[in-house]
Amino acid sequence: MDSRDSEPLLQGFTIGTETPEMDAHIIGMTDRAFGPGRYVKTAERLREGAVPYRDMSFVAQKNGRLAGSVRLWPIVVKTDETSETIAFLGPIVVEPEFRSLGLGKQLIRRALEAAARSGLRAVALVGDATYFGELGFARADLTLPGPVDPRRVLIHYFEDGVSLSGEITRAG
């Protein structure tokens, strides 16, 4: 994916990589959007204790105010014979007054572009197939370390012919 293929940035917004100093604000924004129930989800087990890929995690700002965030995290897809590090996308969060503008999809596209440039072969997530299908995600043959609807486990490959299957675990 090439940044020239993305739609123009929404007027008044800037998108850049996140920094460690933004962590508390990103977590606060995410907590407001998803509530405390997010901490019991299987996806949180993959992020627990990990540090996001800073060069592949992005924030949108408007007039210096954080408007949205997307994070990519290192995960490993394991089978009995192989192990491959890929990225796990999420959470994607946009402040309420900026939703329905396409900002979330712009953040996701930017993260996917960075992941492709980094040499990763895929990005996985748990989410809505209709929404994420528009961004190149499809059903995955992957299992997670806890309960999750398998129809919501999706993957985006950067090369034709790549197919990963197995169990997703935390990296490290």
C-alpha positions as CSV (number, residue, x, y, z in Angstrom):
1,M,0.0,0.0,0.0
2,D,1.4,3.4,-0.9
3,S,0.5,6.7,0.8
4,R,-0.4,8.1,-2.6
5,D,-3.3,5.7,-2.7
6,S,-4.9,7.2,0.4
7,E,-7.5,9.9,0.2
8,P,-6.4,13.4,1.1
9,L,-6.1,14.1,4.8
10,L,-9.2,15.7,6.3
11,Q,-8.9,19.5,6.5
12,G,-7.5,20.8,9.8
13,F,-6.1,17.4,10.9
14,T,-2.6,16.2,11.1
15,I,-1.5,12.6,11.4
16,G,1.8,11.5,12.9
17,T,3.4,8.7,14.9
18,E,2.6,8.5,18.5
19,T,5.2,9.1,21.2
20,P,5.5,7.6,24.7
21,E,4.4,11.0,26.2
22,M,1.0,10.4,24.6
23,D,0.3,7.1,26.3
24,A,-1.8,8.5,29.2
25,H,-4.0,10.6,26.8
26,I,-4.4,7.7,24.4
27,I,-5.4,5.3,27.2
28,G,-7.8,7.9,28.6
29,M,-9.4,8.4,25.2
30,T,-9.7,4.6,24.8
31,D,-11.2,4.2,28.2
32,R,-13.9,6.8,27.5
33,A,-14.7,5.2,24.1
34,F,-14.8,1.5,25.3
35,G,-15.3,1.7,29.0
36,P,-13.8,-0.6,31.6
37,G,-15.2,-3.7,29.9
38,R,-12.5,-3.5,27.3
39,Y,-10.0,-4.9,29.9
40,V,-11.7,-8.3,30.0
41,K,-11.6,-8.8,26.2
42,T,-9.2,-11.4,24.7
43,A,-7.6,-8.7,22.6
44,E,-6.4,-7.0,25.8
45,R,-4.5,-10.2,26.7
46,L,-2.3,-9.7,23.6
47,R,-1.6,-6.1,24.5
48,E,-1.0,-6.6,28.3
49,G,2.5,-5.7,29.3
50,A,3.5,-5.0,25.7
51,V,4.7,-1.8,24.1
52,P,3.1,-0.8,20.8
53,Y,5.2,-0.4,17.6
54,R,5.7,3.3,18.0
55,D,6.7,3.7,14.3
56,M,3.5,2.0,13.2
57,S,1.1,3.6,15.7
58,F,-0.5,6.9,14.7
59,V,-2.5,9.7,16.2
60,A,-4.6,12.3,14.6
61,Q,-4.7,15.8,16.0
62,K,-6.7,18.9,15.3
63,N,-5.4,22.3,16.6
64,G,-3.0,20.4,18.8
65,R,-5.8,18.3,20.4
66,L,-5.7,14.5,20.1
67,A,-8.6,13.4,17.9
68,G,-7.9,9.8,17.3
69,S,-5.4,6.9,17.7
70,V,-4.6,3.6,16.2
71,R,-2.0,1.2,17.6
72,L,-0.1,-1.8,16.2
73,W,1.3,-4.3,18.7
74,P,3.8,-7.2,18.1
75,I,2.2,-10.6,18.2
76,V,3.4,-14.0,17.1
77,V,1.5,-16.6,15.0
78,K,2.6,-20.1,16.1
79,T,2.2,-23.5,14.8
80,D,4.0,-26.7,15.8
81,E,6.7,-26.0,13.2
82,T,6.8,-22.3,12.7
83,S,6.6,-18.9,14.4
84,E,6.2,-15.5,12.8
85,T,5.9,-12.0,14.2
86,I,3.2,-9.9,12.8
87,A,1.2,-6.9,14.1
88,F,-2.1,-6.7,16.0
89,L,-4.2,-3.7,15.3
90,G,-6.2,-2.0,18.0
91,P,-7.7,-0.3,19.6
92,I,-8.8,2.2,17.0
93,V,-10.4,5.2,18.7
94,V,-11.7,8.5,17.5
95,E,-13.2,11.2,19.8
96,P,-17.0,11.4,19.5
97,E,-17.1,14.8,17.8
98,F,-14.7,13.6,15.0
99,R,-16.4,10.3,14.2
100,S,-18.1,9.5,10.9
101,L,-15.5,11.7,9.0
102,G,-13.3,8.9,7.8
103,L,-10.6,9.7,10.3
104,G,-10.4,6.1,11.7
105,K,-9.9,4.6,8.3
106,Q,-7.2,7.2,7.5
107,L,-5.4,6.2,10.7
108,I,-5.7,2.5,9.8
109,R,-4.4,3.0,6.3
110,R,-1.4,4.9,7.7
111,A,-0.7,2.1,10.1
112,L,-1.0,-0.5,7.4
113,E,1.4,1.4,5.1
114,A,4.0,1.6,7.9
115,A,3.6,-2.1,8.7
116,A,4.1,-3.0,5.0
117,R,7.2,-0.8,4.8
118,S,8.6,-2.4,8.0
119,G,8.6,-5.8,6.3
120,L,5.9,-7.4,8.3
121,R,3.8,-9.8,6.2
122,A,0.5,-9.3,7.9
123,V,-1.7,-7.4,10.4
124,A,-4.4,-9.1,12.4
125,L,-7.3,-7.8,14.4
126,V,-10.6,-8.6,16.0
127,G,-13.4,-6.6,14.5
128,D,-16.3,-6.1,12.1
129,A,-15.7,-7.8,8.7
130,T,-17.8,-5.3,6.9
131,Y,-15.9,-2.2,8.2
132,F,-12.4,-3.7,8.0
133,G,-13.1,-5.6,4.7
134,E,-13.1,-2.2,3.0
135,L,-9.5,-1.9,4.2
136,G,-8.3,-5.2,2.8
137,F,-9.0,-7.4,5.8
138,A,-10.5,-10.9,5.5
139,R,-11.4,-13.8,7.8
140,A,-8.3,-15.4,9.3
141,D,-7.5,-19.0,10.2
142,L,-6.1,-17.9,13.6
143,T,-7.0,-18.6,17.2
144,L,-6.5,-16.3,20.1
145,P,-5.7,-17.0,23.7
146,G,-9.3,-16.7,25.0
147,P,-12.9,-16.5,23.8
148,V,-13.5,-14.6,20.6
149,D,-16.0,-15.0,17.8
150,P,-13.9,-16.6,15.0
151,R,-15.8,-14.6,12.4
152,R,-14.3,-11.4,13.9
153,V,-10.7,-12.6,13.6
154,L,-9.4,-10.8,10.5
155,I,-6.1,-10.5,8.7
156,H,-4.6,-8.2,6.1
157,Y,-1.7,-9.6,4.0
158,F,0.8,-7.4,2.2
159,E,1.9,-10.0,-0.3
160,D,-0.2,-12.3,-2.6
161,G,0.1,-16.0,-1.7
162,V,0.9,-15.5,2.0
163,S,-1.4,-17.5,4.3
164,L,-0.8,-17.7,8.0
165,S,-2.7,-20.1,10.4
166,G,-2.1,-21.1,13.9
167,E,-2.4,-19.6,17.4
168,I,-1.8,-15.9,18.1
169,T,0.3,-15.3,21.2
170,R,1.9,-12.3,22.8
171,A,5.3,-11.4,21.5
172,G,8.2,-11.8,24.0
